[in-house]
Amino acid sequence: MIKVAVIQTNPIFGRIEKNLNNIKKLFLNSADLVVLPELCTTGYQFKNMDEIEKYSEDFTNSFSVDFLTFLAQENNTIIVAGIAEKSNGKYYNSAVVISPNGLLKTYRKINLFYRENIYFSSGKNEPLVVDLGAYKIGVMICFDWIFPEVARSLAKNGADIITHPANLVLPFCQDAMLTRSIENRVFTATANRIGNEARDGIDDLKFTGKSQITSHKGERLTSASLDSEEVIIANIDPRKARDKNINKFNKLL
Ligand code: ACM
């Protein structure tokens, strides 16, 4: 069995160190896999390119990656977290997979949402699957949920659990992820944020909370509140995601 934890937070825009220390306070020391929200170190609503340049990080020399690696070491866990990335003059809305030995892999969000299109480049690689030995995780970020192909690609490439850092504003995703579980027979772990982020001159976005973990059968195993920072946990058997036969005649893939 794998103990999966999802941490729902309320980042303060631009306060990377404070946001990471808050994650550390909420952190759970007994989980095998911990999923954090999208852009969980910076907050979501960038106003201009100067802010993107200031707050995004080169993952070869990153305070946030080092901080999370230390947290992974201290707690002997795998962490999936959304962080703004800079690389070769471009900026990406990325998710890192971090082990106690450091950064394992990075996924760059393919389907950018709303104003993200102004600042970030879209990822050009296939959705990421990482083999962790006893189980495989897929990674997608927030708005990727609306395109069933992303979860399908992850399932076809062997993901048992889809990890899903998010900053959700539309109301449909949490229910849609039950369908993504059913149609691909995978577990999912959506880490959403809460709160509002009003910044001068741009829309005041409200994030929908209700982070959740779903089973390979489309059951909601656990769900967080709309408006509190909290940790939710589920113990799952990832091997259950591997039988893709509905019956002896019907196969999902
Ligand atoms: C989103 O993709 N952050 C809505």
Boltz pocket constraint, residues with backbone or C-beta under 6 A from the ligand:
constraints:
  - pocket:
      binder: B
      contacts: [[A, 38], [A, 111], [A, 112], [A, 113], [A, 141], [A, 142], [A, 143], [A, 144], [A, 166], [A, 167], [A, 168], [A, 169], [A, 170]]
      max_distance: 6.0
